């Protein structure tokens, strides 16, 4: 069973085999976690994403799916890019959010990663309520069988860390 750890801080500074990026569908950078990962990873990450767009993903990455690139200058070997859903009060998109976690963990497994860090996908600019995002993350990760030994759930602020702690205790 995969161990779940919680960390507070900047996901780009945590040394793991793979860092999950809460990307936008273009894969070409953005704000929040996506912008931080592209900035810290350097031009190698953007170049790898452009190559994916030119070859395998001409229309971008569909929400819930995941794909890996080099991590460039990050303290990791790979970046696993996934797109979470935008939260909606009128439509249940939780299956897409859970798929983003599952598929990212499965990509990490296929790469042979033993340690993976995750942000709270969709809980930033995409507006997903933090407590629900944390619970869905923990539930999806615990329900996915892989050879990944440790997942580090990274909360950028204390509200996210507290939500993650509650989710780990509850799920």
Secondary structure, 3 states (H helix, E strand, C coil): CCEEEEEECCHHHCCCCEEEEECCCCCCCCCHHHHHHHHHHCHHHHHHHHHHHHCCCCCCCCCCCEEEEECCCCCCCEEEEECCCCCCCCCCCHHHHHHHHHHHHHHHHHHCCCEEEECCCCCCCCCCCHHHHHHHHHHHHHCCCCCCCEEEEEECCHHHHHHHHHHHHHC
